[in-house]
Amino acid sequence: MMSEVEPRRWWILLSIGIFAFMSNLDFSIVNIAMPIMAKQLDIPMNQIEWVVSIYLIIVSALLLFFGKLGDMYGKIKVFRIGTAIFIIGSFLSGLQWTFSFLLLGRIIQGIGSAMTLSNTYGITTATFSLKERGRAMGLIGTFVAFGAVAGPGIGGLVLSRLSWGYIFWINVPLGIFAVILGQIVLPKSKPQSTNKGIDWPGFLSFALLIVSFFLAIFWGQEVGYLKPVPIIGYVIAILSLIWFIRAEKRSSSPLMPLGIFKIKAFSYGVGAAILIFLSNFFTVVLMPFYLEDARQLSAGQAGLLLVIFPIVMMVIGPVGGVLADRFNPAKIVALGLSTVALSQLGYWFLDLRSPLWVYVVITVIMAVGTGLFQSPNSDIVMSVVGKDQLGSAGSINALARNVGMVSGTALSTSVLFTVMSLIADTKVTTYLPSRPELFISGMHVAFTGSFLLILGAIWLSAKQGSVNLK
């Protein structure tokens, strides 16, 4: 494959990078539009949250399955089919018809997103030589992280001028361009695995694990995590996990080759990725509250401030890739995580009267650290596995991001409202305009928790570095 695509490798990267951006964007961009969508569709806020939840559940449940199909039948073939499905789902989601039709569009989007995301890193690893792989992973990591954190900013700018349907329709022209470019530059797909058996018990048990676990989290946010329905979800998730592990050990062609986690550099890198995305989504979720509710900025003004993070990420991501090519990538990972940790402490300096430049400085520091982390970590994770496991490794890497995003969303709001409720001595589940100081206190505690998560990621990166130095 290398000899065929070498002259077009950067165009290939652009083609798959656009879809990496859009697939991750479509989780976070909906958050800022949910109040408007709920009002227009005449449904309560607890129902409109399913627009986010159903997409995330579908993507996470199918990532491993499509990653395995990529190994079996060709990563590029699965990726191409996914691009078409994603564009169709984006068009349907933006029609603004009924709530049920919107959920259908999001399900279709989720299927296409899982097909593209699960094979993005595998295509990149197979396309670039070792000396350029860090730079390539840096650009892909930039597309991925840019999409994941740019949603509130881009969504706010779109909503300041257009209706909410356009947050989905912006994918259509971008996607068509990427498809046309892909038809020109992407080579013929070549399978890496000769085993054509599909691990159906593994797929079913993993899908049940993801669905039950995520539903328990989302229901727990509404009714309480220790209520009967969430607890039943947790029990089903645990039983499904046991079933999944047993199914994978018995399968001749497992959906997730558990032996891959014996590669310590891979396991440490995946763990660090989960933690940094979990931490990042504290910012993605809480900062719109801070800027729009606590500081009384408009959606457009908040969007301009929120878009600072992805812009800086876009610049720093490739720099991280270049540094990973020239120096020990594990050390660049540690540097990036340490910078992110510094930014989490910076959020303690934000209150109701803080100059907005303080927010900007903190955001830039966090974006620089995240950019330095993404590409070297992805480079390590994808470089230590065999060619026949690139699809599985890429889908696990993408799954790590999704687990981090949904966990960060749930944990950040849970900590925020728990602290607010304790101080107010009553149950609080939303921002209280009459008592903005409650939000500030809850936000400070939440970012203390985020800081501790990054310390955990730093510990994992140190373990990863010790492995690589041997």
HELIX and SHEET records of a PDB file:
HELIX    1   1 MET A    2  VAL A    5  1                                   4    
HELIX    2   2 GLU A    6  ARG A    8  5                                   3    
HELIX    3   3 ARG A    9  SER A   28  1                                  20    
HELIX    4   4 ASN A   31  ALA A   33  5                                   3    
HELIX    5   5 MET A   34  LEU A   41  1                                   8    
HELIX    6   6 MET A   45  ILE A   48  1                                   4    
HELIX    7   7 TRP A   50  TYR A   73  1                                  24    
HELIX    8   8 LYS A   75  SER A   93  1                                  19    
HELIX    9   9 PHE A   99  THR A  127  1                                  29    
HELIX   10  10 LEU A  130  LEU A  159  1                                  30    
HELIX   11  11 TYR A  166  TRP A  169  1                                   4    
HELIX   12  12 ASN A  171  VAL A  185  1                                  15    
HELIX   13  13 TRP A  200  VAL A  223  1                                  24    
HELIX   14  14 PRO A  228  ARG A  250  1                                  23    
HELIX   15  15 LEU A  258  LYS A  262  5                                   5    
HELIX   16  16 LYS A  264  PRO A  288  1                                  25    
HELIX   17  17 PHE A  289  ALA A  294  3                                   6    
HELIX   18  18 ALA A  299  LEU A  306  1                                   8    
HELIX   19  19 ILE A  308  ARG A  326  1                                  19    
HELIX   20  20 PRO A  329  GLY A  346  1                                  18    
HELIX   21  21 TYR A  347  PHE A  349  5                                   3    
HELIX   22  22 LEU A  356  SER A  383  1                                  28    
HELIX   23  23 LYS A  387  GLN A  389  5                                   3    
HELIX   24  24 LEU A  390  ALA A  424  1                                  35    
HELIX   25  25 PRO A  436  ASN A  468  1                                  33    
END                                                                             
